[in-house]
């Protein structure tokens, strides 16, 4: 077995692992002086009338044979065998052998320390990951986790906000193993009732042999067999009282007899990865609230100002044009008075959708406030802007029927159009010019397109 070099200094969690080992394990310095022993080691030594304090296991090198075993003499004259493994600072971790085949507690400790280093590396990578690189970082972290546990597939699933669907969002697979993420998008939760029941109860699903799944997991067994899974472990990722998602390991090439380490390791890593994604989701929600209109979902005034300055910077590089259309609905107050504010809100959402249908991908539709909307048109001179304004007017002119009403209504809109080269006018002035043009249209008879007065 490869001898890993691990640090001598132990964190509190490492000490807990050391004490939990059934084998008698000591940590010694380079000279063989015992620095710390676990509970089993202390009991072992006490039974042989030997104190840990001041105990020296060897002089010079601990190695007495090629396999790393050594012998030292107890105070009562008897010889004691052990296995020693080197640490990074010259010290040693030693397992005392009471006789018979050893339980390699030192190896267990080394593996725990190696896993903790993997966790630290994952944590550091997530903290360093830029927003746009987070998904790739999570895929890489899943790869590190899958390779450490020597599984064939490692992945995350995210539940929809209503808990009705699940989607595979991130996936790592070992060489030669099929990728399944594309096949597992927006899967109805009702498709796997047994699995959902277990995960929603915050219970890990640990299946050493898929063929041994209970009869009530028939749907799950069919899916696992389709993916050629022989063994699987899934752990829930809760969020409050609901299920945020879950993470999983698959054994494809061979069955796996899952130990507690698999579940605990997967739970810890899944919590870290999900926390990074939850932080991004929260940031997205806050950004959406700050820069979007809550009623229509369109950009708001704050985002419009940002987009105007960005559009001007791009247009300056190409000596291009920017156009702004300011749209004010005609007689909107009458809709609220006749049909109520709920109908008015429905109309505003409908207007937003219709305006989005006439603009280009590079353009921005904004609800400025009340019944006023703005179309920011990048790389659009006045003739191009006039054509988009005409299409917007036609789209808004289509009859509209409020929910619960039988009689359709017609929407009128006064549209102000302002265009300029990027280097000839600042964004704020361009927006004010479109506002002046809108009032020309409004007072000129409504439901028309106008330009700013000279």
C-alpha positions in Angstrom: 0.0 0.0 0.0 1.3 3.5 -0.8 2.6 5.3 2.3 1.0 8.7 2.4 2.9 11.6 4.0 0.5 13.4 6.3 0.9 16.3 8.7 1.7 15.6 12.4 -0.5 18.3 13.8 -4.0 17.0 14.2 -7.2 19.1 14.1 -9.9 18.4 16.7 -11.8 16.4 14.2 -8.7 14.3 13.5 -8.3 13.6 17.2 -11.9 12.4 17.3 -11.1 10.0 14.5 -8.0 8.8 16.3 -9.9 8.1 19.5 -12.6 6.3 17.5 -10.2 3.8 16.0 -10.4 0.4 17.6 -6.7 -0.2 17.1 -4.1 1.2 19.5 -2.5 4.2 17.7 0.2 6.6 18.8 1.7 9.7 17.3 5.4 10.0 17.8 8.1 12.5 17.0 11.2 11.7 14.9 13.1 10.3 17.9 10.4 7.9 18.8 9.0 9.8 21.7 5.2 9.2 22.1 3.3 12.5 21.9 -0.2 11.3 21.9 -2.2 8.1 21.9 -5.8 7.3 21.4 -8.0 5.7 24.0 -7.2 2.2 22.7 -3.5 2.9 23.0 -3.8 4.1 26.5 -5.8 1.1 27.5 -3.3 -1.2 25.7 -0.3 0.4 27.5 -2.1 0.4 30.9 -2.8 -3.3 30.7 1.0 -3.8 30.3 1.9 -1.5 33.1 3.4 1.1 30.8 2.7 4.8 30.9 2.3 6.9 27.7 4.1 9.9 29.3 7.8 9.8 28.5 7.4 6.6 26.4 10.1 6.2 23.7 9.4 3.5 21.1 12.8 3.3 19.5 16.3 4.8 19.1 17.2 5.8 15.6 14.9 4.3 12.9 11.7 2.4 13.8 12.1 0.1 10.9 13.2 -3.4 11.7 11.9 -5.1 8.5 11.0 -4.3 4.9 7.2 -4.2 5.7 7.6 -1.4 8.1 7.1 -3.5 11.3 9.4 -2.8 14.2 9.8 -4.2 17.8 10.6 -2.4 21.0 10.9 -3.6 24.5 8.3 -2.8 27.2 9.4 -2.0 30.8 8.4 -5.5 31.9 10.9 -6.9 29.4 8.4 -8.2 26.8 8.8 -7.2 23.1 6.0 -5.2 21.4 5.4 -5.2 17.6 4.1 -2.2 15.7 3.6 -0.6 12.3 5.0 2.9 11.7 4.2 5.3 8.9 6.1 8.6 8.2 4.6 12.1 8.7 5.6 15.2 6.8 7.6 16.8 9.6 9.7 13.7 10.4 7.3 12.3 13.0 5.5 9.0 12.8 2.0 7.5 13.3 2.3 4.1 15.0 -0.1 1.2 15.4 0.6 -1.2 18.2 0.0 -4.8 17.3 -1.4 -7.0 20.1 -1.0 -10.1 17.9 -2.6 -11.6 14.9 -3.4 -9.6 11.7 -3.4 -5.8 12.4 -6.4 -3.5 11.8 -4.5 -0.8 10.1 -5.7 2.2 12.1 -2.9 4.3 10.8 -4.1 3.8 7.2 -7.6 4.8 8.3 -6.3 8.0 9.8 -4.2 8.7 6.7 -7.3 8.3 4.5 -9.3 10.6 6.8 -6.6 13.2 6.6 -6.5 12.8 2.8 -10.2 13.3 2.6 -10.0 16.4 4.7 -7.4 17.8 2.4 -9.7 17.0 -0.5 -12.5 18.9 1.3 -10.3 21.9 2.0 -9.3 21.9 -1.7 -12.9 21.9 -2.7 -13.8 24.6 -0.3 -10.9 26.8 -1.5 -11.9 26.2 -5.2 -15.5 27.2 -4.5 -14.4 30.4 -2.7 -12.1 31.4 -5.5 -14.5 30.5 -8.3 -15.7 33.5 -10.3 -19.5 33.7 -10.8 -19.4 32.6 -14.4 -17.0 29.7 -13.7 -18.9 28.3 -10.7 -20.6 25.5 -12.7 -17.3 24.3 -14.2 -15.7 24.5 -10.7 -18.5 22.3 -9.2 -18.0 19.8 -12.0 -14.3 19.7 -11.1 -15.0 19.3 -7.4 -17.4 16.4 -8.2 -14.5 14.9 -10.1 -12.1 15.2 -7.2 -14.8 13.6 -4.9 -15.5 10.8 -7.4 -11.9 10.0 -7.8 -11.2 10.0 -4.1 -14.0 7.5 -3.4 -13.2 5.6 -6.6 -16.8 5.7 -7.9 -18.0 5.8 -11.5 -20.4 8.7 -11.5 -20.8 11.7 -9.1 -23.6 14.3 -9.5 -26.0 16.9 -8.1 -29.8 17.2 -8.7 -31.9 20.3 -8.1 -35.5 20.2 -7.2 -37.8 22.8 -8.8 -39.1 25.5 -6.5 -42.5 23.8 -6.3 -40.9 20.4 -5.6 -42.6 18.8 -8.5 -39.6 18.2 -10.8 -35.9 17.3 -10.5 -33.0 18.2 -12.9 -29.5 16.8 -13.0 -27.5 20.1 -12.9 -23.8 18.9 -12.5 -22.1 15.6 -13.3 -18.7 13.9 -13.3 -18.1 10.5 -14.8 -15.1 8.2 -14.9 -13.5 7.4 -18.3 -15.8 5.0 -20.3 -18.9 5.8 -18.3 -22.0 7.2 -20.0 -23.1 10.8 -19.2 -26.8 10.9 -18.1 -27.3 14.6 -17.3 -29.0 15.4 -20.6 -31.5 12.6 -20.1 -32.5 13.7 -16.6 -33.9 17.2 -17.0 -37.3 18.3 -15.5 -38.1 14.8 -14.5 -41.5 14.6 -12.6 -40.9 13.8 -9.0 -43.9 11.4 -9.2 -41.9 9.2 -11.5 -39.8 8.0 -8.5 -42.2 8.0 -5.5 -40.1 5.6 -3.3 -36.9 7.7 -3.8 -38.7 11.0 -3.1 -40.3 9.6 0.1 -36.9 8.6 1.4 -35.1 11.8 0.5 -37.9 14.1 1.7 -37.6 12.3 5.1 -33.9 13.3 5.1 -32.9 9.7 4.8 -29.9 8.6 2.7 -30.6 6.0 0.0 -27.9 3.4 0.2 -28.2 0.5 -2.3 -25.3 -2.0 -2.5 -27.1 -4.0 -5.1 -29.8 -2.4 -7.3 -31.3 -5.9 -7.9 -32.2 -6.0 -4.2 -34.3 -2.9 -4.2 -37.7 -3.4 -2.6 -40.8 -4.0 -4.8 -42.1 -0.5 -4.2 -39.0 0.9 -5.8 -39.8 -0.7 -9.2 -39.6 2.6 -11.1 -36.3 3.4 -9.5 -34.8 0.0 -10.3 -35.8 0.4 -14.0 -34.1 3.8 -14.2 -30.9 2.6 -12.4 -30.7 -0.4 -14.7 -31.1 1.8 -17.7 -28.1 3.7 -16.5 -26.3 0.4 -15.9 -25.9 1.2 -12.2 -25.0 -1.7 -10.0 -24.8 0.2 -6.7 -25.9 3.7 -5.7 -25.9 6.0 -2.7 -28.0 9.3 -2.7 -28.0 11.9 0.1 -30.7 14.6 0.5 -29.8 18.3 0.5 -32.4 20.0 2.7 -33.3 23.7 2.7 -35.4 24.5 5.7 -38.3 22.0 5.7 -38.1 21.3 2.0 -35.8 19.3 -0.3 -33.4 21.6 -2.2 -31.9 18.7 -4.1 -29.7 15.6 -3.7 -26.3 14.3 -4.5 -25.2 10.8 -5.6 -22.5 8.2 -6.3 -23.0 5.5 -8.8 -21.1 2.2 -9.0 -21.3 1.2 -12.7 -18.4 -1.1 -13.5 -18.7 -3.0 -10.3 -21.0 -3.2 -7.3 -19.9 -1.3 -4.2 -20.4 -2.2 -0.6 -21.0 1.3 0.7 -19.5 2.1 4.1 -20.4 4.9 6.4 -17.5 7.0 4.9 -19.3 7.2 1.5 -22.4 8.7 3.0 -20.7 11.0 5.4 -18.2 12.2 2.7 -21.0 12.7 0.2 -23.2 14.6 2.7 -20.4 17.0 3.6 -19.3 17.7 0.0 -22.9 18.0 -1.2 -23.6 20.6 1.5 -20.6 22.6 0.4 -21.5 22.5 -3.3 -25.1 23.3 -2.6 -24.2 26.2 -0.4 -22.2 27.7 -3.3 -25.2 27.3 -5.6 -27.6 28.6 -3.1 -25.5 31.7 -2.6 -25.5 32.3 -6.3 -29.3 31.8 -6.5 -29.8 34.3 -3.7 -27.5 36.8 -5.5 -29.5 36.3 -8.7 -32.8 36.9 -6.8 -31.4 40.1 -5.2 -30.1 41.3 -8.5 -33.4 40.5 -10.2 -35.2 42.5 -7.5 -32.8 45.4 -7.9 -32.9 45.6 -11.6 -36.3 44.2 -12.7 -39.9 45.3 -12.4 -41.7 42.8 -10.1 -45.0 42.9 -12.0 -43.8 42.4 -15.5 -40.3 40.9 -15.0 -39.0 43.6 -17.4 -35.9 45.7 -16.8 -36.5 48.7 -14.5 -35.1 52.3 -14.5 -31.9 51.3 -12.7 -31.1 48.7 -15.3 -32.1 51.0 -18.2 -29.5 53.6 -17.0 -26.8 50.9 -17.0 -27.8 49.5 -20.4 -27.8 53.1 -21.8 -24.2 53.7 -20.8 -23.1 50.3 -22.0 -24.9 50.8 -25.3 -23.3 54.2 -25.8 -19.8 52.8 -25.1 -20.3 50.0 -27.7 -21.8 52.4 -30.3 -18.9 54.8 -29.9 -16.4 52.1 -30.9 -18.3 51.6 -34.2 -19.5 55.2 -34.7 -23.0 53.7 -34.4 -26.5 54.9 -33.5 -28.7 54.5 -30.4 -32.5 54.9 -30.4 -35.0 55.2 -27.6 -38.7 54.7 -27.8 -40.8 55.9 -24.9 -44.2 54.4 -24.9 -47.1 55.7 -22.8 -50.4 53.8 -22.9 -53.5 55.9 -23.8 -56.3 56.0 -21.3 -54.8 53.4 -19.0 -56.6 55.0 -16.0 -59.9 54.1 -17.6 -59.0 50.4 -17.5 -58.3 50.6 -13.8 -61.5 52.5 -13.2 -63.7 50.2 -15.2 -62.2 46.8 -14.5 -60.1 47.2 -11.4 -56.4 47.2 -10.7 -56.1 43.4 -11.2 -57.1 43.9 -14.8 -54.8 46.8 -15.1 -51.9 44.7 -13.9 -52.9 42.0 -16.4 -52.8 44.6 -19.1 -49.3 45.8 -18.1 -48.0 42.2 -18.3 -49.6 41.7 -21.7 -48.1 45.0 -23.0 -44.6 43.8 -21.8 -45.0 40.5 -23.6 -46.2 42.2 -26.8 -43.3 44.7 -26.8 -40.8 41.9 -26.3 -42.1 40.1 -29.4 -41.2 43.0 -31.7 -37.7 43.9 -30.6 -34.4 42.3 -31.5 -32.2 40.2 -29.2 -29.9 43.1 -28.6 -32.6 45.5 -27.5 -34.0 46.0 -24.0 -37.6 46.4 -23.0 -38.1 48.5 -19.8 -41.1 49.3 -17.6 -40.2 52.8 -16.6 -43.1 53.0 -14.1 -46.9 53.2 -14.1 -48.0 52.7 -17.7 -44.7 53.9 -19.3 -42.4 51.6 -21.2 -39.1 52.2 -22.9 -37.4 50.3 -25.8 -33.7 50.8 -25.9 -32.5 49.9 -29.5 -28.8 49.4 -30.0 -27.2 50.0 -33.4 -30.5 51.4 -34.6 -30.7 54.6 -36.6 -33.9 56.6 -37.0 -35.4 54.6 -39.9 -34.7 51.3 -38.1 -36.2 52.7 -34.9 -39.3 54.0 -36.8 -39.9 50.5 -38.2 -39.7 48.9 -34.7 -42.0 51.7 -33.4 -44.5 50.9 -36.1 -44.4 47.2 -35.2 -44.9 48.0 -31.5 -47.9 50.1 -32.3 -49.4 47.3 -34.4 -48.8 44.7 -31.7 -50.4 46.9 -29.0 -53.4 47.6 -31.3 -54.5 44.0 -31.2 -57.7 43.5 -29.1 -57.2 42.5 -25.5 -59.7 40.9 -23.2 -59.4 41.1 -19.4 -59.7 37.9 -17.4 -63.3 37.3 -16.6 -64.5 39.8 -19.2 -66.2 38.9 -22.6 -65.8 42.2 -24.4 -62.4 42.9 -25.9 -60.7 46.3 -25.5 -58.2 48.1 -27.8 -55.0 49.4 -26.4 -53.7 52.8 -27.7 -50.2 54.0 -27.2 -48.3 57.3 -27.7 -44.7 56.7 -28.8 -41.9 59.1 -28.6 -38.8 58.3 -30.8 -35.3 59.8 -30.3 -32.2 58.7 -32.2 -28.6 60.0 -32.1 -25.0 58.9 -32.9 -23.3 57.8 -29.7 -20.7 60.6 -29.8 -23.3 63.4 -30.3 -25.5 63.0 -27.2 -25.4 61.6 -23.7 -27.8 58.8 -22.7 -29.7 61.0 -20.2 -30.4 63.6 -22.9 -31.5 60.9 -25.3 -34.0 59.6 -22.8 -35.3 63.1 -22.2 -35.7 63.7 -25.9 -37.8 60.6 -26.3 -40.0 61.8 -23.4 -40.5 65.2 -25.1 -41.4 63.3 -28.3 -43.9 61.2 -26.5 -45.8 64.3 -25.3 -45.8 65.6 -28.8 -47.6 62.3 -29.8 -49.9 62.4 -26.7 -51.1 66.0 -27.3 -51.2 65.6 -31.0 -54.1 63.2 -30.8 -52.7 60.0 -29.0 -52.0 56.6 -30.5 -49.3 57.9 -32.8 -45.5 58.1 -33.2 -43.7 61.4 -32.9 -40.2 62.8 -32.8 -38.8 65.5 -30.5 -39.9 69.1 -31.4 -37.2 71.1 -33.1 
